[in-house]
Amino acid sequence: MPSRTPRRAPSRPSSGACATSIPDATGTVVALEYSAHPDAEEALQRIAENATAGTDAIVAVSHRVGRLGVGEAAVVIAVASGHRAEAFEVCRTVIETIKTDLPVWKRQVEADGTTEWKGLGG
């Protein structure tokens, strides 16, 4: 999976809205370490395609792997659509499906040095 984030929001002449999601670590987390299954990029593309089915929305989505510090984006989602409500709904669907279906695992590193692994659905 690419370790870079999208540089431009998706757009087309009919797009009247763009919704984005860039989640960040909270609490006492000092670092996050992500590892991905080799099929993760294909799964991410499927998630985006499924979320836009039956809409005019287009999606740009990226999930980084490797070690990230607090404040570094692990996931970036941008959705363009003719209507704001649809853009937000597709964006929500993408992030919620990433949490349950994307084969990526996260190791949270806490300020006290403890770590915790989280996988699909975690």
Secondary structure in CASP SS format (residue, H / E / C, confidence):
PFRMAT SS
TARGET T0000
AUTHOR 0000-0000-0000
METHOD secondary structure of the structure
MODEL  1
M C 1.00
P C 1.00
S C 1.00
R C 1.00
T C 1.00
P C 1.00
R C 1.00
R C 1.00
A C 1.00
P C 1.00
S C 1.00
R C 1.00
P C 1.00
S C 1.00
S C 1.00
G C 1.00
A E 1.00
C E 1.00
A E 1.00
T E 1.00
S E 1.00
I C 1.00
P C 1.00
D C 1.00
A C 1.00
T C 1.00
G C 1.00
T C 1.00
V E 1.00
V E 1.00
A E 1.00
L E 1.00
E E 1.00
Y E 1.00
S E 1.00
A E 1.00
H C 1.00
P C 1.00
D C 1.00
A H 1.00
E H 1.00
E H 1.00
A H 1.00
L H 1.00
Q H 1.00
R H 1.00
I H 1.00
A H 1.00
E H 1.00
N H 1.00
A H 1.00
T H 1.00
A C 1.00
G C 1.00
T C 1.00
D C 1.00
A C 1.00
I E 1.00
V E 1.00
A E 1.00
V E 1.00
S E 1.00
H E 1.00
R C 1.00
V C 1.00
G E 1.00
R E 1.00
L E 1.00
G E 1.00
V C 1.00
G C 1.00
E C 1.00
A C 1.00
A C 1.00
V E 1.00
V E 1.00
I E 1.00
A E 1.00
V E 1.00
A E 1.00
S E 1.00
G C 1.00
H C 1.00
R H 1.00
A H 1.00
E H 1.00
A H 1.00
F H 1.00
E H 1.00
V H 1.00
C H 1.00
R H 1.00
T H 1.00
V H 1.00
I H 1.00
E H 1.00
T H 1.00
I H 1.00
K H 1.00
T H 1.00
D H 1.00
L C 1.00
P C 1.00
V E 1.00
W E 1.00
K E 1.00
R E 1.00
Q E 1.00
V E 1.00
E E 1.00
A C 1.00
D C 1.00
G C 1.00
T C 1.00
T E 1.00
E E 1.00
W E 1.00
K E 1.00
G C 1.00
L C 1.00
G C 1.00
G C 1.00
END
